[in-house]
Amino acid sequence: DNGNLRSDVFYSEMYNPAPVSLNSPTPSGKADAMTAIGINETFTWNVDAQNSNGVYIIVYFDLRNILNADLRGKGHKSVSKLIQTTDNGRYQLSSTDLNNIPDGAVLDVIVGRANYREVTTPGQDNYVLFGYTLATGQFKLSR
């Protein structure tokens, strides 16, 4: 190798999922007038018919979020739920999805899709190509 840098050039294709748009509920974008959600709330988004990997939904209650300051010191813990579902454009929240999250909590909800591909170069180096898209919003839990 006599100290020369080696560079493998390679070409690979991969399907990159279509951008996710959260159709409903619509986040208000305002801390003082946050959109309320609850059990049985149905989230809807645009479908990507070519996406065979499904959609991931993260429901995150973060006690460090300043908007949850009034819930601190009351025995609550931050909670993160990961939900995998088919990319059919809708998911209804269950009581299990919101378990251990107190009423009035501000939640970060992320809807995303992703794809990856493992690639080996002619020089036998291994890489993982990864593409993803996310839609996010903050909501207030109302039981």
N, C-alpha and C positions, 0 to 999 in steps of 0.2 A: 504493500500500500504506500510505501515511501513518503508518508506525510501528506499526500494529496487528498483533497476533499473529494468525496464521491457523491455524485448526484444522480439519482435515478429519476428519469422522466417517465411518467406513466399517464395514461388516459383511462378514465372510468366514468360511466354514467350511472345516475341514481335518480329515482323519482323523488322530487321534493314536494311535500304535501302543500296543498292550496292553503292560503292564509285563512285563519279562523276569524270569523266575525260573530260576536255574541249578539244575537238578535233580541232575546229577552231572558230574564228581566234586564232592563237597561240601567246601568249604574248612573246615579245622578251626578257624580263628580263633585258633590258638595258635602262637606263634613256635617253641616247643620241641617241638611235635608236628604239624608242618605236613603236610598231605596231599601225598603224592608223585604226580607225573604223569610220563609219558614219551611216547616215540614210540608212535603208535597209540592213545593215550588218546582216548576218545570223550567229548566234552562234549555234554550234553543239556540242553535247556531247553524251556519251554512254547512251543507254536506259536501264532502269530497268523495265522489263516487269511486275514485281510483285508490282511495286510502283503505288498504286491507288491514292496517295495524290498529285500527280503533282510535278512540279519543281518550285522553287522560284528563281528569278533572281533579284539581286540588282545592280543597276547602281548608283554609288556614285561619285559625284564631290565634293571634299573637298578643300576649299580655304586654309585650314591650311597645306595641303600637300606642302612641299617645292618645288615640281615640278610644282605647280600652283602659285608660288610667283609672276610671271609676270602678273597675272590676278587680283591681289589684288588692291583695291583702284579704281576700275573701275565700281563700282555699282553692281558687281556680288555677289550672295549669294551661299553658299553651297547647293547642291541639292541631294536628295536621292529618287530614284524611286524603288518601289517594284512591281515586275511583277510576277503574278502566271500564269503558263501555264501547259498544259499536258506534261507528260514525254514521248514525242515522238522523242526526240533527236534533235530538232531544234526550234529556235525562231528568227524571223526577227525583228530587232529594227525599231520602227516607229518614226516619228517626235515627237509624244507625249512623247515617252520614253526619248527623248533627249531635251525636251522643257526646256528653261531657263538655258541651259548649253552652255557656250561660245565656239566658235571654238578654237581649240588648247588646250583645257582643258585636263588634265590627269584624267582619270576615273578609279576607282576601280570597277571591275565587279566580282560579286560572283554568282555562280550557285550552288544551293544546293537542297537536298531532305531530308525529315525528316519523322519521325513517332513517335507517342507517345501512351502510354496506361496508363489509370488510374487504380490503384490497391488499394484495401482495404484489410488490413491484418486481420488475425483472431481476433486481438485485436481492430479492428475498426479504425486503423490509416490509413490515406489516403496518397498515394504517386502517383507521376506521373513519369513514366519511359519515357525517351526521348532519341532517337538516331538520329543522323544526319551526313551528309557528305557534304563537300564543295569543290569546285574548284574555285580558284581565279586568277585574272590576272589584270595587269594595261595596259591601252590602251590610245592612244591620239585621241581626237575627231577631225576629219577632215570633215568639211561640204562641 
